[in-house]
Amino acid sequence: MKKIVNLAWLNILQILRNKEEIFGILILPVLLTFIFSAVFGGGTEESKVPVIFVDEAKTEYSRQVYEQLKEVDSFSVKEDTRADAKELLTEGKIDAVVIAPDNLCSDVLARNGASMKVLKNPGSARMFSVVEVVNGIAGRMAANARTSQIIQEVVSEARKEFESNPLPLAPGQEISLPPMPVKNFSEEIKTELSKTFPYLQEDPNNEDLYWAADEKWEPEPPVSVEVQEVIPSEVRGESVVATGYLQFSLGFTVMFIMFIVLNGAGGILDEREAGTLSRLLTTPTPKAQLLLGKIVAVFLTGALEAVILIGFSALVFDVPWGRNPLSLIIIVGAYLLAVTGLAVFLSAMVRTRGQLSAIGPVVAVALAMIGGCFWPTEIVSPFMRRLADFTPTGWAMYGLVDIVARNRGVSEVAVPSLALFGFAVFFFCLGVRFLKFE
């Protein structure tokens, strides 16, 4: 065992002495992961839907619309004049313009068919989300206005009843209310109103009632909509798809681990070409220990790359790798074994380091594309999803998405881990069978 560790350490030092290897392990993967995640991953200001808000009303009601638009994470909302906003929309620089007209406040309070205008860019698919959000805000305002109307009607009826019944009432004494003007009005509310409103000196202010109703939407609205992406039942994923920076962080980690491991296995070919391997065979060290030492070195090099990429994406993009540390260790370890076995197999199939350098990137990129490293397998055809099941990258992505995006535990990654162990055994058996030391 000690000899295997010493041989592995010696091979790792040989890899780290090469400046090109250092660049390939430390700098290039991190740089490419950052670029692709930042540019295509979403979540940046540039990726948000650009919306201009035109406040012609200049009231508390229009400010509420503006603040609610700004609360939408996927929107980038700015204020401007109507003329400038139309010009930007015509030039295609924004997706939508939301206009709060000057009569918004009076129409809302008078329930006089208040409306907001949305000018949209028909060439942008994202403008539909703006329309949906504005409709939601309008619905909230309509509900507030209707609530204030209901309360005023109830108070008015209660006051009429009280005025027609001159009998003195002690505080807290109930009076009988006439039929409510609104169907299915809560009996509890009727009772409370009958206790309270007869003693009011004047009818409650319409605007006060509006904002009192609006307060009931916070911190949570009375009814909310939870939206999830539901994947077809034949796909493993179930309900959550890794997208944006999360997809690129997971996918590039899987792909670059394979790149580094395949490249690290080239050390076996270097020593075979230089005759070092044949000379080592003349020493008392058994052939199995020599091979294990080199395999362990390749495995640990891949593990180092995994730690670097996982740490970088966690710090820079806040990828939640640490939700299930044990699950993460199991799936990454199984994947490292699988790609290490693949590296040994490819080393046995080629004769020179140059051949491995030529075929290795092709194999890595092909497996990365099929396995879903660049895009979720849930969005591709059923045939491509089935094809991903025959790749170690596909099973690695299944497991990592389950852990990171879906917050699954050890039991859920058991199948992907077993599949990866199966790949490892298969490739190791073939690699050892065909590997030549001379």
N, C-alpha and C positions, 0 to 999 in steps of 0.2 A: 504493500500500500504506500509506503514511504517513497519507493522508487517512482510509482505512478505520479504522486504529488510533485516530486522533484522534476520529473520529465515535463509535467504540465506547466509548472512554473517557468522552466527553461524555454518552452515554446511560447508562452505568453510574453516573456521578455524579448524574444526574437521578433514577435509581431509588433510590440510597442517601440522597438528601436527604429522601425521604418517610419519616416515622416509621412509618407503617403498613407500608410495605415492609420496613423494618428489623425490625419485630416479626414479620412473616410469614416473613422469611428466617432470622433468628437465634434467635428465642425460641419461637414456636409449634411448628415442626417438632420441635425438640429436646425440648420439654416433652411433646408428645403421644407421641413415640417412647419417652421414658422411662416415661410412665404405662402405655402398653399393654404394653411389654416387661416391666415390673416386675409388673404385675397378672396378665397372661395368659401371660407368657413362661415361667413355671416356674423352678425352681432356687432359690426363696426358701424360708425356713423354713416359711412358711404353706402352700406347695404340696407339702411332703413328707408322706408317709404317717405319721400319728401312731400310735405304738405304745407301749404300756406294758409294761415288763418286771417281773414279780413274782419276786423271788429268795427262795424259801423254803428252798433248800438251803444257801445261804451257804457254798459251797465254791469251790475253784479251777475246778471243772468248770462250775458255773453262771456264774461270772464270765467264763469263756471264751465262753459263749453270749451274754452281754450285750455283750461287746466285739465279737463278730462281727456282731451286729445293728447296732451303732453304726457299723460300717464301711460299711454300705450307704448310699450317698449319698442315695437317695430316701426314706430313713426318718428320722423324728424320734423317737428313742427316749429314754424317761424311765423311771425306776424309781418304783414305788409299791406299796402294799399290795394284796392281792387284793380286799378289800372296796371300796376307793376306785377301783380299776381297773374293777371290774364296774359301779360307779355311773357312771363316765365313759362306759363302753361303752353302757350303757342309755340315757344321755342323747344318744348319737350324737356325742359330742365326740372320740372316737378310733375308729380302724378295727379295731384288734385288740389283744388282751392275750396275751402269751407268759408262761407260768408254768413255772418250774423247780421241781418238787416237792422236798420235803425228802429223799426217798430216791433222788434222781438219781444221786449219787456211788456209793452202794453197789450200785445196780442196774446201773450202767455197768460197774463193775469185776467184778461177779459175772456179768455178761452175763445178767441176770435180767429181760429185757424192759423196759429203761429207757424212759421216755416223758416227753415234755414236752407240756403242754397249750396249745392255742391257742384263745382265745375270740374270735370274729369277729363283726363287724357285718354281717349279711346284706344290709343296704341299701347297702353300699359295694363297688364293683367292685375297689377297690384292695387289699382284704384278701387277695385271691388271691396277690398278690406276697409278702405276709408268710408265708403258708403254704408257698410254694415255698422261701423263704429258710430257714425253720425246718426244713423237710425236708432241705435241703442241709446244715445244721449237724448234724442228727441222723445223716445219712449219714456225715459225717466222724467223729463220735464212735463210730459203730458200726464203722467201718473201723479206727479206733485200737484199740478193744476186741478186735476179731477178730484183729488183728495181734499184740497182746500174748498172746492165747490160743494162736495158732499157735507163737509163739516158745517159750512155756512148755511146750507139748507136745513140741516138738523137743528142748528142753533136757532134759526129763524122760526121753525115750527115749535121748538120748545118755548121760545119767548112768547109766541102767540098764545100758546096754551097757558103759560104763566099769567099773561096779562088778562086772559079771559077768566082766570080763576083767582080772584083777589084774596083768597084765604091766606093768612100769614103762614109762612113755612119756616120752621126752625132749620138752622144749618144742618145739612145732611139728610133732611127729610126729602123723600122722593115724590115726584109728581108723575102722573100718567102721561106719557108722550103719545101723540097721534101716530098713525102709521107712517113709517119712515119713507121718504121719497126715493130711497134706493133699495132695491130688492136685496134680500139676504144680508142686510146690515147686521153686524155683530150685536147680539143681545147684550153682551158685556159693555160694549161701547154705548149702547142706548142707555143703560143703567147709569153709567158714569156721567153721561151728558145730562141726564135728568137730575143728577145731584148737583152738578156744577153750574151749568149755563144760566139757570134762572137767577143766579146771584151776580152775573156779570152786568156791569153798568152799560156796556156797549158791545156790539157784535165784534168778534175777533177780526183783526185786520187780514185782508186777503193775502197780502204779501207775507205777513208773519206765518200764516198757515202754510203757505207754499214752502218756506224754508224749514218750518218744523217738520213737514212731511219729508223734505229732502234729507234731513238729518238721519232718518231711518234707513237710508241706503248705506250708511257707514256703521261699522267697518266692513260689513258684508252686505250685499244687496239681498232683499227677501228671496229672490230667485236668481240662481246663477246657472251658467251653462259650462259644463266641463267637456272639453273637446280632446279626443285622443285619436291618433292614427291607428286604424284597425287593419291588420294585415290579413290576407286570405288564410284560412285555417290550415292549408297544407304547408305553410311556411313555418319555420321553427319559432320565429320571433314573438308572436302573440300580439302585443299592443304598442310597443314603443320602438321607433326606428332611430338609429344614430344618424344625425345629420350635422351639417356644418363643420365647425372646428372639431367637434367630438368625433365625427366620422374620419376626418383626416388625421387626427392625433392617433386614434386606434389603428387605422389602416397603415399609416407610415411607420408606426412602431413595428407592426408585423412585417412589413416589407423590408425595412432596413435591418432588422434582426437577421432575416434570411440573407440579405446582401453580405453582411459582415461575416456570418458563419460560412457561407460558400467561399468567400474570399480567404477566410482563415484556414480552410481546409487545403488551400493551395500550398501550404507549407509542406505537406506530405509530398507533393509533386516536386517542390523545389529540392528537397533533400534526396529524393529518388534520382532526379536529374544530376545532382552534384555528386552522387555516390555516397553521401553521408549515411543514408538509410541502410545501404548494404554493409557499410563498416560497422554500424551499430548492431547489426545482426551477428557480428562475430564476437560481441561482448557476452558476458554471462547473463545479461538481462533477457528474459524470455520475450518472444515476439509479441505475445498478448499484452505484456506490460508496456512495451514500446507503443503499440497501437492505442492502448487505453490512455497513456499519457498524452498523446497527441489529440485524441478525441476529447479528453477532459479540457485541454487547453482551448480547443475550438468552442466547446460548450461555455466555458467561463468568459471567453471573449464576447460571445453572444449575450451572455447574462449582463456583462458590463454595458453593452450597448442598450439593453433593455432598461437598465437602471437609469442611464443617462436620458433616454427619450421619455420615460415615464416621469422622471423628476422634472424635466424641462416643461412638458405639457401640463403638469400639475401646477407648477409655479407661474407659468406665463398665461396659460389658457384656463386655469382653474378646473382642469379635468378631474373629476372625483374618483381617482384610482383607489383611494384608501377606504372605500366603504366596506369592502370584504377582503382584507389583506390575505387571508389564507386562500381564498378562492383565486385571487390574482396570482399568488405564488404557484398554485397547482397548475393553472392553465398556461402560464408563461413557461414554467418548467417543462411541462409536457410538450409545448410547442418547440422549445429549444432542443429537446431530445429528438423531435421529429425532423427538424431542419438540419441538425447535426448528422443524423443518419442519412439524410438526403445528400449532405455535403460529402460524406464518406463514399456514398454510392457513386456520385458524379466523379469523384477523384479516381475511383476504380474504373470508370468507363472511358476516361480520357488518358492521354499519354503525357501531355506536357502542361505546364502552368499556363501557357498561352492559350491552349485550347479551353481550359477551365475558365480563364478570364473572358473568353469570347462567349461561351455557352452559359456561364453562370448568370450574368445580368438578364439574358433572354429568358431563362427559366424563372428567375425571381420576379421579373415584371409580368410574365404571363400568368404565373400562379397568383400574383397579387391582384391582377385584373379579374381573373376568374373567381378568386376567393372573396371579392368584395372589399378590397382595401381602398379603392378609389371611390366607390359608390356602394350604397346598401344593396345587398342581394335581394331585398324585398321589392325593389323597383324593377328588376330585370325579368326576363321571361322564365317560365317554369323550367325550360330545358337548361338555362344557364344556372338556375338555382340547384338543379340536380347535379350539374357538372361541378359546382362548388363543393358538393359533398365528397368529391373524390380528390380534394386538395387539402393539404395541411393548413394552408392559409384560410380556407373557408371555415374549417372547424375552429381555428384560433379566433377568427372574427366572431363566430357564433358565441364562443365562450366569453370573450371580452365585452361584447355588446350586452350580454346577459348580466355581467358583473357591473359594468360601469354605467350603462344607460338604463338598465332595468332594475338595478340594485338587488340582483339575485345572490343566493348563497352557494355553499359548497355543493349541495345536492343537485342544483340546476346545472352546474358545469361538469358533472360527472360524465355525461355522455360525450361532450366535446373532448374532455381530457382522455377518456378511454380511446376515442378515435385517434387522437394524436399519439398516444402510446402505441397503438396499432401501427401507425405510419412509421414510428421510430423502430419498432421491431422489424418490420418489413424491409426498410431501407438498410438497417444495420446488417441484417442477414445477407442481403444481396451485396452490400459493399464489402463486407469481410470475405465473402465467397470469391469475389472477383478482384479484390485489391492485390496488386503485385508490389513487393518490396524492392524488386530489382529491375 
